[in-house]
Amino acid sequence: MKFLVTGHAGFIGSHVAIQLLERGDEVVGLDNLNPYYDVRLKQARLDRLTSYAGFTHCQLDLEDNEGVAELFRAHKPDKAIHLAAQAGVRYSLENPRSYIDSNVIGFLNILEGCRHNGVKHLVYASSSSVYGANENAPFSVHHNVDHPLSLYAASKKSNEMMAHTYSHLFRIPVTGLRFFTVYGPWGRPDMALFLFTKAILEGRPIDVFNRGEMQRDFTFVDDIVDGVIACADNVAQVNEDWSGAAPDPGTSGVAPYKVYNIGNSQPVQLMKYIEVLEQCLGKTAEKNMLPMQPGDVPATWADVSDLKNDVGYQPSTTVETGVARFVEWYRDFYKL
Ligand SMILES: NC(=O)c1ccc[n+]([C@@H]2O[C@H](COP(=O)([O-])OP(=O)(O)OC[C@H]3O[C@@H](n4cnc5c(N)ncnc54)[C@H](O)[C@@H]3O)[C@@H](O)[C@H]2O)c1
């Protein structure tokens, strides 16, 4: 099977690409290696992929419609896993345009590529942030998600709607995955675990938002990768029991369309997460207790029952194990 994996120099994309290559699939990667965070880390992730014979690297902007169309024509992937995006809630207040360019225009180019090249299944990254102001926990794909709190969340919600439209009009099977705070080796420098680890090792205080009154459904990257690949293998179908009179948001009766939560389904208090990190590092953090950040939400918690039922998803990594794995990688990578 030939997969297009976008965002292969990114955190989740690099792990997904390796797993596909390891099982013998071909991977064509699209990434622009942009400088949103340290490009050396992206390059190091990419270097891990280039040793596989089945891997092809294409450095390209998602918003380059001609370039993306040409990539699809030239490589004719069987399936696509679209993970490239401008990520991050907080940065979407500073640089809103990059979210529209990469996440909305870029997503249209991916949909067009799938439409014109007979792609058999598109799996794409959505986000837990689409739940926005919804406080009905655990978050379910059958809940309404019409109240995003950041442009990042709004861009991911638009992806789900654009995917439904293309899936309906052009019969492209599509699966959207709402990721819940992914962490682990090769993680992102703009996310809490990386920021905390770096600050603690450098003897600087860490910023703790909402004065620590936060809860996250932290999900280890290996569990995410298993779920992403299981979804890619399980092509989305029309829900024959769906009714337009009482439309279920997670499926469709008029398109081969699915949306899933992909989380650990065991939310952890932020202060507990920090405590686990302190134990792994053998150092206590000096904590800067700060108010809630605009655009952020106090708690996330995934209901993953659909993903369990449909593809046998079974996350198994505790935060104790996962944080230790991250710290081990961090110390090794940065020689600390
Ligand atoms: N990590 C998480 O906790 C999390 C949570 C929810 C959703 N997501 C989503 O999962 C996906 C992967 O996230 P990640 O954590 O691996 O992020 P990442 O930033 O590490 O990876 C994204 C990759 O996409 C590339 N990219 C960005 N814009 C591009 C563009 N316009 N053209 C080409 N390439 C571009 C980047 O260079 C990067 O390598 C993203 O869609 C993100 O929004 C991640």
The ligand as an SDF file (V2000), in Angstrom:
LIG
                    3D

 44 48  0  0  0  0  0  0  0  0999 V2000
    0.2670   16.9970   19.3030 N   0  0  0  0  0  0  0  0  0  0  0  0
   -0.9610   17.1450   19.7960 C   0  0  0  0  0  0  0  0  0  0  0  0
   -1.1770   17.0370   21.0090 O   0  0  0  0  0  0  0  0  0  0  0  0
   -2.1200   17.4090   18.8760 C   0  0  0  0  0  0  0  0  0  0  0  0
   -3.3960   17.5770   19.4510 C   0  0  0  0  0  0  0  0  0  0  0  0
   -4.4800   17.8110   18.6200 C   0  0  0  0  0  0  0  0  0  0  0  0
   -4.3090   17.8520   17.2500 C   0  0  0  0  0  0  0  0  0  0  0  0
   -3.0600   17.7050   16.7020 N   0  0  0  0  0  0  0  0  0  0  0  0
   -2.9340   17.7620   15.2480 C   0  0  0  0  0  0  0  0  0  0  0  0
   -2.1720   16.6470   14.8200 O   0  0  0  0  0  0  0  0  0  0  0  0
   -1.3870   16.9940   13.6800 C   0  0  0  0  0  0  0  0  0  0  0  0
    0.0770   16.6860   13.9350 C   0  0  0  0  0  0  0  0  0  0  0  0
    0.4990   17.4360   15.0660 O   0  0  0  0  0  0  0  0  0  0  0  0
    1.9810   17.4350   15.6200 P   0  0  0  0  0  0  0  0  0  0  0  0
    1.9020   17.5800   17.0810 O   0  0  0  0  0  0  0  0  0  0  0  0
    2.7300   16.3140   15.0160 O   0  0  0  0  0  0  0  0  0  0  0  0
    2.4890   18.8370   15.0220 O   0  0  0  0  0  0  0  0  0  0  0  0
    3.8930   19.2310   14.3320 P   0  0  0  0  0  0  0  0  0  0  0  0
    3.8700   20.7290   14.2540 O   0  0  0  0  0  0  0  0  0  0  0  0
    5.0200   18.5920   15.0470 O   0  0  0  0  0  0  0  0  0  0  0  0
    3.7760   18.6040   12.8840 O   0  0  0  0  0  0  0  0  0  0  0  0
    3.1550   19.2560   11.8080 C   0  0  0  0  0  0  0  0  0  0  0  0
    4.0870   19.2080   10.6100 C   0  0  0  0  0  0  0  0  0  0  0  0
    3.3970   19.8220    9.5210 O   0  0  0  0  0  0  0  0  0  0  0  0
    4.2900   20.6710    8.8220 C   0  0  0  0  0  0  0  0  0  0  0  0
    3.5060   21.7690    8.2460 N   0  0  0  0  0  0  0  0  0  0  0  0
    2.8320   22.7250    8.9300 C   0  0  0  0  0  0  0  0  0  0  0  0
    2.2550   23.5860    8.0630 N   0  0  0  0  0  0  0  0  0  0  0  0
    2.5750   23.1400    6.8210 C   0  0  0  0  0  0  0  0  0  0  0  0
    2.2770   23.6130    5.5220 C   0  0  0  0  0  0  0  0  0  0  0  0
    1.5590   24.7150    5.3260 N   0  0  0  0  0  0  0  0  0  0  0  0
    2.7560   22.9260    4.4490 N   0  0  0  0  0  0  0  0  0  0  0  0
    3.4940   21.8030    4.6480 C   0  0  0  0  0  0  0  0  0  0  0  0
    3.8250   21.3120    5.8600 N   0  0  0  0  0  0  0  0  0  0  0  0
    3.3610   21.9880    6.9380 C   0  0  0  0  0  0  0  0  0  0  0  0
    5.2770   21.1640    9.8530 C   0  0  0  0  0  0  0  0  0  0  0  0
    6.5260   21.5150    9.2760 O   0  0  0  0  0  0  0  0  0  0  0  0
    5.3800   19.9930   10.8160 C   0  0  0  0  0  0  0  0  0  0  0  0
    6.5000   19.1850   10.5280 O   0  0  0  0  0  0  0  0  0  0  0  0
   -1.6760   18.4530   13.4050 C   0  0  0  0  0  0  0  0  0  0  0  0
   -2.7080   18.5210   12.4410 O   0  0  0  0  0  0  0  0  0  0  0  0
   -2.1780   18.9680   14.7370 C   0  0  0  0  0  0  0  0  0  0  0  0
   -3.0120   20.0970   14.5800 O   0  0  0  0  0  0  0  0  0  0  0  0
   -1.9660   17.4760   17.4920 C   0  0  0  0  0  0  0  0  0  0  0  0
  1  2  1  0
  2  3  2  0
  2  4  1  0
  4  5  1  0
  4 44  2  0
  5  6  2  0
  6  7  1  0
  7  8  2  0
  8  9  1  0
  8 44  1  0
  9 10  1  0
  9 42  1  0
 10 11  1  0
 11 12  1  0
 11 40  1  0
 12 13  1  0
 13 14  1  0
 14 15  2  0
 14 16  1  0
 14 17  1  0
 17 18  1  0
 18 19  2  0
 18 20  1  0
 18 21  1  0
 21 22  1  0
 22 23  1  0
 23 24  1  0
 23 38  1  0
 24 25  1  0
 25 26  1  0
 25 36  1  0
 26 27  1  0
 26 35  1  0
 27 28  2  0
 28 29  1  0
 29 30  1  0
 29 35  2  0
 30 31  1  0
 30 32  2  0
 32 33  1  0
 33 34  2  0
 34 35  1  0
 36 37  1  0
 36 38  1  0
 38 39  1  0
 40 41  1  0
 40 42  1  0
 42 43  1  0
M  CHG  2   8   1  16  -1
M  END
$$$$
